[in-house]
Amino acid sequence: MADRSESLTVAVLGASPKKQRYSNQALTMLRDYGHKVIPIHPAITEIDGVATVPSLDTITEPVHTLTLYVGPARLENLTDAVLGLQAKRVIFNPGTELPELEARLAEAGVEVIRGCTLVMLRTGQF
């Protein structure tokens, strides 16, 4: 768990421009908490004024946390890209769990969390 006062770079896989989506709410809340956010979306260039990147492998800066908002079927095809990002921590939000990827991340020394980014932020556990 990071110190609340520490600003982290957080990539949001599955970022959505739709306000009702949890990924959009996470993007907003992460910014409200002072974190730098990198939304990942293959077809949109900006979400809420934040430039997006089209894929994990186009991120060119170190990422502390990757928070996931895509289902296991999509994640299976992104395993190498998730591992290649070399984030210090990956958060599997509800509905994104993929045990094989979780195991590979843990083997690589990445902190794996099954939790909700929104709850973690609100309760000081982020």
C-alpha positions, 0 to 999 in steps of 0.5 A: 500500500502506498502512502496516501501523500505519495503521487503514483502513476496509475494506468487504467486498462478498460478506461471508459468515457461513460460516467456511469462506468466504474473505470471512469469513476476510478479515473476521476477519483485517482486524479482527485487523490493526486495520482497521474492517470494513464487511461488505456483505450484503443479507439478514443484519444481523450477521456475527461481531458486526459490523453489516452494511449491505445494499448499497454505496450505504448506506455513509455513511462514507469507505471506504479499501478495497473488497475484492470477493468476488462474481463478475463477473456480480453485479459488472456490475450494481454498477458504478455503486455501486462507483464511487459508493463512491469508495474509494481502492482496490479489491481484486479477489480471485481469481474477481472480475475484471471488466476493464470495471469495473477500467478504469473505476475506474482512469480514476476514479483508484482504485487497482485490485489483482488479488490476495488480501486474505488473502495481502496481509495475511499478507505485509504488502502490504495 
